[in-house]
Amino acid sequence: MTPGDDLTPTSCFAPEFVADPHRVAAARRAVSAADYDSDFQAWTVFRHADVSALLRDPTLKKDPAVAADGLYTQVLLAGELSMLFMDDPDHRRLRGLVSQAFTKRATESSRPRIQATVDTLLDAMATESWPVDLITALATPFPITVIAEILGVDPADRDDFKRWSDDSALSFDPMLPPDVAERVASSAAELHSYLAEAINARREAPGDDLISALVAAQDADGTQLSDDEAVGAISLLLGAGNITTTDLIGNGVLALLQHPEQLDALLADPSLIANAVEEMLRFDPPVVVTDRIATADIELGGCPITKGQWLWPALASANRDSAVHPDPDRFDIQRADVHHVSFGGGPHLCLGAPLARMEAQIAIGSLLARFPKIRLADPTEPPHYKSVPGFRGLAELNVLLS
């Protein structure tokens, strides 16, 4: 029996799950509501009904200080926690301070600048030697530039932002080799220093950006936001605001190129782009799992969950549950029901969901309008994914543009 067989329990940190979460989750979903990993004191949860309920359960927590001891808890407690791992009232307070920048109205007002950013990158792609790596040329610099403008940090520093963001995603992995762990810690310190300087600069010369707004809130009432909380909030937004959108764009374009009939349908009717992006999010989401902490002994599908243990709702698994989505492994941009849990749910529903949706719609729609003959440079070459537990995104995507 090999890892990933339908009778082999797994963990979202298991190499076979990281490499192919959809195949492994499908096998486990058919026979088990959840799988336990004693090293992490955690249960990976597979089925849509359970995942959806956990995401919205107000009794569950996020603060690792209340979690059972295990590798995942230890890694989180050793790092700098953002509001991603806070509970109310602190989570509500911090989220409220930054949420105004990510409302649907605020996002729509950014549309012209977002479109201009995409157009500039597509212009550059047209002059490159082919094949073009779409991840390097478009999917990476685009969301970094957008979130940098929203925050008010210099987009010219985007290479540093990319490095810091990639390393921040690795910070959730308790199995890092010592040299990688040291690099991740160094990146976190560099980012903290950079953002602390940015906050001080806005205090001296406020601008029309999110960092200035956070500084204003802090100065108006010192109890609202500490310097460390401000840095943590900005760091989270900088990371979450670009790495997951990069992966959404890459995964989405790959799905289209691997399903030419769907690409043709979108080229024939560009108005399908909004539904297409929702199907991309359902079919191959950039965030594979999220987390919650049990605050009491509970039972989940016959699995005995103990107070303090981690629950890892597998978003990618829930999205392909046939109990909710007929023919779930079929990629269909005209699917009538494309609801998904890719942005999580409950109080921790992804703050940047409206922005991510808009960015993907503009980037992918503009790419196809400019290069309608786009295709994979080598259709026989298997996709090359980054190996980051909990996330799914391409390391590269080489394409021909005409």
C-alpha positions as CSV (number, residue, x, y, z in Angstrom):
1,M,0.0,0.0,0.0
2,T,1.4,3.4,-1.0
3,P,0.8,6.8,0.6
4,G,-2.5,8.3,-0.7
5,D,-4.3,5.0,-1.2
6,D,-7.9,5.2,0.0
7,L,-7.1,3.2,3.2
8,T,-4.0,5.2,4.2
9,P,-4.6,8.1,6.6
10,T,-2.9,11.3,5.6
11,S,-2.1,14.8,6.8
12,C,-2.1,18.1,4.9
13,F,1.6,18.2,5.6
14,A,2.3,14.8,4.1
15,P,4.4,15.0,0.9
16,E,1.9,13.1,-1.2
17,F,-0.9,15.5,-0.1
18,V,1.2,18.6,-0.9
19,A,2.2,17.2,-4.3
20,D,-1.4,16.2,-5.4
21,P,-4.0,17.3,-2.9
22,H,-7.0,16.6,-5.2
23,R,-6.1,13.0,-5.8
24,V,-5.3,12.2,-2.2
25,A,-8.3,14.1,-0.8
26,A,-10.7,12.4,-3.2
27,A,-9.5,9.0,-1.9
28,R,-9.7,10.0,1.8
29,R,-13.0,11.8,1.4
30,A,-14.6,8.6,0.2
31,V,-13.8,6.7,3.3
32,S,-13.1,9.2,6.2
33,A,-14.5,12.4,7.5
34,A,-11.1,13.3,8.9
35,D,-7.6,11.9,9.4
36,Y,-5.5,12.4,12.6
37,D,-1.8,13.3,12.8
38,S,-0.4,12.9,16.3
39,D,2.8,14.8,15.6
40,F,0.7,17.9,14.9
41,Q,-2.3,17.2,17.2
42,A,-4.4,17.9,14.2
43,W,-7.2,16.5,12.1
44,T,-7.4,17.1,8.3
45,V,-11.1,17.4,7.4
46,F,-12.3,16.5,3.9
47,R,-16.0,16.7,3.3
48,H,-17.8,19.8,2.3
49,A,-20.5,19.7,4.9
50,D,-18.0,19.4,7.7
51,V,-15.6,22.0,6.3
52,S,-18.3,24.5,5.8
53,A,-19.6,24.0,9.3
54,L,-16.2,24.3,10.9
55,L,-15.4,27.6,9.0
56,R,-18.6,29.2,10.5
57,D,-18.5,27.6,14.0
58,P,-18.2,30.6,16.4
59,T,-17.0,28.3,19.2
60,L,-13.8,27.4,17.4
61,K,-10.6,29.4,17.9
62,K,-7.5,30.5,16.0
63,D,-5.1,31.6,18.7
64,P,-2.4,28.9,19.0
65,A,-2.0,29.8,22.7
66,V,-5.2,27.7,23.4
67,A,-4.1,24.8,21.2
68,A,-2.6,21.5,22.3
69,D,1.1,21.2,22.1
70,G,2.4,19.9,18.8
71,L,4.7,20.8,15.9
72,Y,2.2,23.2,14.3
73,T,1.5,24.9,17.6
74,Q,5.2,25.3,18.4
75,V,6.0,26.9,15.1
76,L,3.2,29.4,15.3
77,L,4.0,30.4,18.9
78,A,7.6,30.9,17.9
79,G,6.7,33.4,15.2
80,E,5.1,36.8,15.0
81,L,1.3,36.3,15.0
82,S,-1.0,38.5,12.9
83,M,-4.7,38.8,13.0
84,L,-4.9,35.6,11.0
85,F,-4.3,33.8,14.4
86,M,-6.3,36.1,16.6
87,D,-9.8,35.7,18.1
88,D,-12.3,38.3,19.1
89,P,-12.3,41.0,20.4
90,D,-8.7,41.6,19.1
91,H,-9.5,40.1,15.7
92,R,-12.6,42.2,15.2
93,R,-10.8,45.3,16.3
94,L,-7.9,44.9,13.8
95,R,-10.1,43.6,11.0
96,G,-12.3,46.6,11.4
97,L,-9.3,49.0,11.0
98,V,-8.2,47.6,7.7
99,S,-11.5,46.4,6.2
100,Q,-12.4,49.7,4.6
101,A,-9.6,49.4,2.1
102,F,-11.0,46.1,0.8
103,T,-14.7,46.7,0.5
104,K,-16.3,46.1,-2.9
105,R,-16.7,49.9,-3.4
106,A,-13.0,50.6,-2.6
107,T,-11.9,47.8,-4.8
108,E,-14.0,49.0,-7.7
109,S,-12.4,52.5,-7.4
110,S,-9.0,50.9,-8.0
111,R,-10.1,49.3,-11.2
112,P,-8.5,51.8,-13.6
113,R,-5.1,51.6,-11.8
114,I,-5.3,47.8,-11.8
115,Q,-6.1,47.7,-15.5
116,A,-3.2,50.0,-16.2
117,T,-0.8,47.8,-14.3
118,V,-1.9,44.8,-16.3
119,D,-1.6,46.6,-19.6
120,T,2.0,47.6,-18.8
121,L,2.9,44.1,-18.0
122,L,1.3,42.7,-21.1
123,D,3.1,45.3,-23.2
124,A,6.4,44.0,-21.8
125,M,5.4,40.4,-22.4
126,A,4.8,41.1,-26.1
127,T,8.4,42.1,-26.5
128,E,9.9,39.1,-24.7
129,S,11.5,36.1,-26.4
130,W,9.1,33.2,-26.3
131,P,8.2,31.0,-24.5
132,V,7.3,33.4,-21.7
133,D,7.0,32.3,-18.1
134,L,3.6,33.7,-17.2
135,I,4.3,33.4,-13.4
136,T,7.4,35.7,-13.7
137,A,6.0,38.0,-16.3
138,L,2.5,38.6,-15.1
139,A,1.2,36.5,-12.2
140,T,3.9,37.6,-9.7
141,P,4.5,41.3,-10.4
142,F,0.9,42.2,-11.0
143,P,-0.7,41.6,-7.5
144,I,2.5,42.8,-5.7
145,T,2.3,46.1,-7.5
146,V,-1.4,46.4,-6.7
147,I,-1.1,45.7,-3.0
148,A,2.0,47.9,-2.7
149,E,0.0,50.8,-4.1
150,I,-2.9,50.2,-1.7
151,L,-0.5,50.0,1.3
152,G,1.6,52.9,0.1
153,V,4.9,51.1,-0.2
154,D,7.2,51.5,-3.1
155,P,6.4,49.0,-5.9
156,A,10.0,49.2,-6.9
157,D,10.7,47.1,-3.9
158,R,8.6,44.3,-5.3
159,D,11.5,41.8,-5.6
160,D,11.9,42.1,-1.8
161,F,8.1,41.8,-1.3
162,K,8.1,38.6,-3.4
163,R,11.0,37.1,-1.4
164,W,9.4,38.1,1.9
165,S,6.0,36.8,0.9
166,D,7.3,33.5,-0.3
167,D,9.2,33.0,2.9
168,S,6.1,34.0,5.0
169,A,4.2,31.1,3.4
170,L,6.9,28.7,4.4
171,S,6.7,29.9,8.0
172,F,3.7,27.7,8.5
173,D,5.7,24.6,7.7
174,P,7.2,22.9,10.9
175,M,9.3,20.6,8.9
176,L,11.7,23.2,7.3
177,P,15.4,22.3,7.1
178,P,17.5,24.5,9.5
179,D,19.0,26.6,6.7
180,V,15.5,27.4,5.3
181,A,14.1,28.1,8.7
182,E,16.9,30.6,9.3
183,R,16.2,32.3,6.0
184,V,12.5,32.5,6.8
185,A,13.3,34.1,10.1
186,S,15.7,36.6,8.5
187,S,13.0,37.5,5.9
188,A,10.5,38.1,8.7
189,A,12.9,40.4,10.5
190,E,13.7,42.3,7.3
191,L,10.0,42.8,6.5
192,H,9.3,43.9,10.1
193,S,12.1,46.5,9.9
194,Y,10.9,47.7,6.5
195,L,7.3,48.2,7.6
196,A,8.3,49.8,10.9
197,E,10.2,52.4,8.9
198,A,7.2,52.9,6.6
199,I,5.0,53.5,9.6
200,N,7.4,56.1,11.0
201,A,7.6,57.8,7.5
202,R,3.8,58.0,7.3
203,R,3.7,59.5,10.8
204,E,5.9,62.3,9.5
205,A,4.3,62.7,6.1
206,P,0.8,61.0,5.8
207,G,-0.4,60.0,2.4
208,D,-3.6,58.6,0.8
209,D,-2.9,54.9,1.6
210,L,-3.7,52.2,4.0
211,I,-0.5,52.6,6.2
212,S,-1.3,56.2,6.7
213,A,-4.9,55.3,7.6
214,L,-3.6,52.8,10.2
215,V,-1.2,55.4,11.6
216,A,-4.0,57.9,11.9
217,A,-6.2,55.4,13.7
218,Q,-3.3,54.6,16.0
219,D,-2.5,58.2,16.8
220,A,-6.2,59.1,17.3
221,D,-6.5,56.5,20.0
222,G,-3.4,54.7,21.3
223,T,-5.5,51.8,22.5
224,Q,-6.7,50.9,19.0
225,L,-3.5,49.7,17.5
226,S,0.1,49.1,18.7
227,D,3.1,49.4,16.5
228,D,3.6,45.6,16.5
229,E,-0.1,45.1,15.6
230,A,0.2,47.6,12.7
231,V,3.3,45.9,11.4
232,G,1.6,42.5,11.7
233,A,-1.5,43.6,9.9
234,I,0.4,45.2,7.1
235,S,2.7,42.2,6.8
236,L,-0.3,39.9,6.5
237,L,-1.9,42.0,3.8
238,L,1.3,42.3,1.9
239,G,1.8,38.5,1.9
240,A,-1.8,37.4,1.5
241,G,-2.5,40.2,-1.0
242,N,0.0,38.9,-3.5
243,I,1.1,35.3,-3.2
244,T,-2.4,33.8,-3.3
245,T,-3.5,36.0,-6.2
246,T,-0.3,35.0,-8.1
247,D,-1.3,31.4,-7.6
248,L,-4.9,32.0,-8.5
249,I,-3.9,33.6,-11.8
250,G,-1.4,30.8,-12.6
251,N,-3.7,27.9,-11.6
252,G,-6.6,29.5,-13.5
253,V,-4.7,30.1,-16.7
254,L,-3.3,26.5,-16.6
255,A,-6.8,25.1,-16.2
256,L,-7.9,27.0,-19.3
257,L,-4.9,25.9,-21.3
258,Q,-5.4,22.3,-20.3
259,H,-9.1,22.5,-21.2
260,P,-9.1,24.1,-24.7
261,E,-12.8,23.8,-25.1
262,Q,-13.2,26.0,-22.0
263,L,-10.6,28.5,-23.3
264,D,-12.5,28.7,-26.6
265,A,-15.8,29.3,-24.8
266,L,-14.2,32.2,-22.8
267,L,-12.6,33.7,-25.9
268,A,-16.0,33.5,-27.7
269,D,-17.8,35.2,-24.7
270,P,-15.5,37.3,-22.5
271,S,-18.5,38.1,-20.3
272,L,-18.0,34.6,-18.8
273,I,-14.9,35.8,-17.0
274,A,-16.5,36.4,-13.6
275,N,-18.0,32.9,-13.6
276,A,-14.8,31.5,-15.0
277,V,-12.8,32.9,-12.1
278,E,-15.2,31.4,-9.5
279,E,-14.8,28.0,-11.2
280,M,-11.0,28.4,-11.1
281,L,-11.3,29.1,-7.4
282,R,-13.4,26.0,-6.9
283,F,-11.4,23.7,-9.2
284,D,-7.8,24.5,-8.0
285,P,-7.7,27.1,-5.2
286,P,-4.5,28.7,-4.1
287,V,-5.2,27.9,-0.4
288,V,-5.6,24.2,0.1
289,V,-6.3,24.1,3.9
290,T,-7.0,26.5,6.7
291,D,-7.2,26.0,10.5
292,R,-9.3,26.1,13.6
293,I,-8.9,24.9,17.2
294,A,-11.5,22.8,19.0
295,T,-12.5,24.4,22.3
296,A,-14.3,21.3,23.6
297,D,-14.4,17.6,23.0
298,I,-16.5,17.0,19.9
299,E,-17.3,14.3,17.4
300,L,-16.9,14.8,13.6
301,G,-18.2,12.1,11.3
302,G,-17.3,9.5,13.9
303,C,-13.9,11.0,14.7
304,P,-13.3,11.9,18.3
305,I,-11.8,15.5,18.4
306,T,-10.2,16.5,21.7
307,K,-10.3,20.0,23.1
308,G,-7.2,21.9,22.0
309,Q,-6.6,19.8,18.9
310,W,-6.2,21.6,15.5
311,L,-8.8,21.1,12.8
312,W,-7.6,21.6,9.3
313,P,-10.6,22.1,7.0
314,A,-9.3,21.1,3.5
315,L,-10.8,23.8,1.3
316,A,-9.6,22.1,-1.9
317,S,-11.2,18.8,-0.9
318,A,-14.5,20.4,0.0
319,N,-14.7,22.2,-3.4
320,R,-14.6,18.8,-5.2
321,D,-17.1,17.0,-3.0
322,S,-19.6,15.3,-5.3
323,A,-22.2,15.7,-2.6
324,V,-22.3,19.4,-3.5
325,H,-20.8,19.6,-7.0
326,P,-21.9,17.1,-9.7
327,D,-18.9,15.8,-11.7
328,P,-16.6,17.8,-9.4
329,D,-13.3,17.0,-11.3
330,R,-14.7,18.6,-14.5
331,F,-13.5,22.1,-15.1
332,D,-16.5,24.0,-16.5
333,I,-16.5,27.8,-16.7
334,Q,-20.2,27.8,-17.3
335,R,-21.0,25.7,-14.3
336,A,-24.4,26.9,-12.9
337,D,-23.4,26.6,-9.2
338,V,-19.8,27.7,-8.6
339,H,-20.0,28.4,-4.9
340,H,-16.9,27.3,-3.1
341,V,-15.1,27.7,0.2
342,S,-11.8,28.9,-1.2
343,F,-11.9,32.2,0.7
344,G,-12.7,30.4,4.0
345,G,-15.8,31.5,6.0
346,G,-17.1,33.0,9.2
347,P,-15.3,35.8,11.0
348,H,-12.1,34.9,9.2
349,L,-13.5,35.1,5.7
350,C,-10.7,36.4,3.4
351,L,-10.6,40.2,3.7
352,G,-9.2,40.6,0.3
353,A,-11.7,38.4,-1.6
354,P,-13.2,41.3,-3.6
355,L,-9.8,42.5,-4.6
356,A,-8.5,39.0,-5.6
357,R,-11.6,38.3,-7.7
358,M,-11.2,41.6,-9.5
359,E,-7.5,41.1,-10.1
360,A,-8.0,37.7,-11.5
361,Q,-10.8,38.8,-13.8
362,I,-8.8,41.7,-15.1
363,A,-5.5,39.9,-15.5
364,I,-6.9,36.8,-17.2
365,G,-9.4,38.6,-19.3
366,S,-6.9,41.1,-20.5
367,L,-4.3,38.4,-21.2
368,L,-6.7,36.5,-23.4
369,A,-7.9,39.6,-25.2
370,R,-4.3,40.6,-26.0
371,F,-3.0,37.0,-26.8
372,P,-6.0,34.9,-27.9
373,K,-3.7,32.3,-29.4
374,I,-1.9,31.6,-26.1
375,R,-1.0,28.0,-25.5
376,L,1.3,25.8,-23.4
377,A,4.9,25.9,-24.7
378,D,5.1,22.1,-24.1
379,P,1.8,20.4,-23.4
380,T,3.6,17.1,-22.5
381,E,5.5,18.7,-19.7
382,P,3.8,18.1,-16.3
383,P,3.0,21.3,-14.3
384,H,5.7,22.3,-11.9
385,Y,4.2,23.3,-8.5
386,K,5.9,24.9,-5.6
387,S,6.1,22.6,-2.6
388,V,4.5,24.6,0.2
389,P,2.1,22.8,2.6
390,G,-1.3,24.4,2.7
391,F,-0.8,26.3,-0.5
392,R,-0.9,25.4,-4.2
393,G,0.7,27.4,-6.9
394,L,2.9,27.0,-10.0
395,A,6.6,27.6,-9.9
396,E,6.5,28.4,-13.6
397,L,4.1,28.3,-16.5
398,N,5.8,28.6,-19.9
399,V,3.5,29.7,-22.7
400,L,3.6,30.7,-26.3
401,L,1.6,33.8,-27.1
402,S,0.8,33.4,-30.8
